[in-house]
């Protein structure tokens, strides 16, 4: 479970970094990552507006993902 969260976090980071080079999002890998990452990132983008030209929602999304995974790990350790 924790490994899957780590892999998803890396995919999110790659997807965010791809936004710095717009033409990479039109590639097949960019479209695949968009279909995986956008539903999760879209949730945070609805509540967190960009600050100027900077979108901080991916940072909040990664922090939330980390907190949720740590909470689940602690719950599983209780059993």
For each residue, the residues with C-beta under 8 A, 3 or more apart:
1: 4 5 69 72 73 76
2: 5 6 69 73
3: 6 7
4: 1 7 8
5: 1 2 8 9 65 66 68 69
6: 2 3 9 10
7: 3 4 10 11
8: 4 5 11 12 36 65
9: 5 6 12 13 62 65 66
10: 6 7 13 14
11: 7 8 14 15 33 36 37
12: 8 9 15 16 37 40 41 58 61 62 65
13: 9 10 16 17 62
14: 10 11 17 18 33
15: 11 12 18 19 30 33 34 36 37 41
16: 12 13 19 58
17: 13 14 20
18: 14 15 21 24 25 30 33
19: 15 16 22 25
20: 17
21: 18 24
22: 19 25
23: 26 27
24: 18 21 27 29 30
25: 18 19 22 30 31 34
26: 23 30 31
27: 23 24 30 31
28: 31 32
29: 24 32 33
30: 15 18 24 25 26 27 33 34
31: 25 26 27 28 34 35
32: 28 29 35 36
33: 11 14 15 18 29 30 36 37
34: 15 25 30 31 37 38
35: 31 32 38
36: 8 11 15 32 33 39
37: 11 12 15 33 34 40 41
38: 34 35 41 42
39: 36 42 43
40: 12 37 43 44 61 65
41: 12 15 37 38 44 45 57 58 61
42: 38 39 45 46
43: 39 40 46 47 61
44: 40 41 47 48 57 58 60 61 64
45: 41 42 48 55 57
46: 42 43
47: 43 44 57
48: 44 45 56 57 60
49:
50: 53 54 55 56 57
51: 54 56
52:
53: 50
54: 50 51
55: 45 50 58
56: 48 50 51 59 60
57: 41 44 45 47 48 50 60 61
58: 12 16 41 44 55 61 62
59: 56 62 63
60: 44 48 56 57 63 64
61: 12 40 41 43 44 57 58 64 65
62: 9 12 13 58 59 65 66
63: 59 60 66 67
64: 44 60 61 67 68
65: 5 8 9 12 40 61 62 68 69
66: 5 9 62 63 69 70
67: 63 64 70 71
68: 5 64 65 71 72
69: 1 2 5 65 66 72 73
70: 66 67 73 74
71: 67 68 74 75
72: 1 68 69 75 76
73: 1 2 69 70 76 77
74: 70 71 77 78
75: 71 72 78 79
76: 1 72 73 79
77: 73 74
78: 74 75
79: 75 76
